[in-house]
């Protein structure tokens, strides 16, 4: 056998024969493959041509203009002009049906039959309000796509979709309708085309761009049917106001800008906080944005909004589920050492856009759907007027107002205290601690009679700089400090009850300047404005105080601090140990960091 093989391998004719057989087999395979591909391509073209000519014939029989029909080859375009080829006959049939519905060739009875369960629940009048609404969904990822899908299925007939992003492989675990074939396509286009197959009468206005301040007025502006993608020639140019806005953005800067704009322009909006790292659907609630707390996105959003003076008034969907280090639950994934070693510029390049997050946030695919459907549920109830009363945490607005008043009152007391001490020195008297205005719980008795003290203070008050003194703080600033920086607890003892804010130390003063002048800024009006019995303007006096100057303590701790540190001038180390001083200094630096957003 070995000898036969050796002879065959050395035989020239046999080698040629074997080569011919192999070459023939390869050629046959190539020909068959090409024929199969050609046949499949012809079959696809045939199917498209049949669907196209049937649609043209049907349109012409109804007297409809066929010039706006898509080309025979089945290509469609996205918002950027990129061609998206559609070969799926089911999708082509759905798009053709949607065009007919947009032109009004869709029976009202069919729509009502599809919405019959919603009509039975919301009442016919309530459902009609839903159908007449115009909803803008900003952010069409996991949360936004499920919200938009629920709204379209429930009868909202005009939906504007705003998102600059494309479908990615990693987003398929949570997107409502995207498929593997949609990877790389714009989210707004994918979402609208899939939902048109479910509710062909819905009009979608697609805005494939990033929301920001300059584009806010345009993206949230009036609705026109003529602006809708693929609008029929007879569409109405009547403007409709936006009925509701959905915030499904996961970028802090953009999210804050959207919420600020809607709050200032009194546009109805509901915001979604972070679904990342959450796993308990029973903890998802609807409440005021000022009460959300247990995720990074809501915390950062609240901080920025409170510094803009927005402490409440925006409904939000958020989770009360808590996570802590070492509890075994998912957390924000860190960047690798190699990525950090490349420097900040290299790390920024990992983001989709400047200022967008570059770290991976673990997301259980079911949770964005829970958030999205909760958003849609709230909107449907609001639009239809259906009664609803959510269980929410009691607000703390009254507490913030009380703390602000306490800060204001003590700044006035402190000015009067140092004015009185200066008056005693000027009169040759020895300043006494008893002359100072009593702290919150000060019950000490002075050496002078009560009548003499009242006389002395009345003389000081007549021309006191404390009269008309204002503090450059708002209830939002107080809420930010108490809730975000100090987490509602005393920085000294950690107690969460009877909290207030107190100045940490007296401001630095120039050599030769008195304490009063260091405590406030004064702007005196022009001399002519002070003439006459009723001056046109009064002197403006503002306490020289910043967020980082205030520390959260209980009222008892604040009283002691005011008396011992601010009035008597004792060093901070006389009351607080090193650990407490370090902790408070870290909190003050945190407050100072956010000062730039005010």
Buried (B, 14 or more C-beta within 10 A) or exposed (E): EEEEEEEEEEEEEEEEEEEEEEEEEEEEEEEEEEEEEEEEEEEBBEBBEEBBEEBBEBBEEEEBEEEEBBEEEBEBEBBEEEEBEBEEBEBBBBBBBBBBBBBEBBEEEEBBEBBEEBBEEBBEEBBBBBBBBBBBBBBBBBBBBBBBBBBBBBBBBBBBBBBBBBBBEEBBEBBBBBEEBBBEBBBBBBBBBBBBBEBBBBBBBBBBBBBEEEBBEEBBBEBBBEBBBBBBEEBEEEEBEBBBBBBBBBBBBBBBBBBBBBBEEEBBBBBBBBBBBBBBBEBBBBBBBBBBBBBBBBBBBBBBBBBBBBBBEBBBBBBBBEBEEEEEBBBEEEBEEEBEEEEEEEBEEEEEEEEBBEEEBEBBEBBBBBBBBBBBBBBBBBBBEBEEEEEEEEBBBEBBEBBBEBBBBBBBBBBBBBBBBBBBEEEEEEBEEEBBBBBBEBEEEBEBEEEEBEEBBEEBEEEBBBBEBEBEBBBBBBBBBBBBBBEBBBBBEEBEEEBBBBBBEBBEEEEEEEBBBBBBEEEEEEEEEEEEEEEEEEEBBBBBBBBBBBBBBBBBBBBBBBBBBBBEEEEBEEBBEEEBEEBBBEBBEBBEEBEEEB
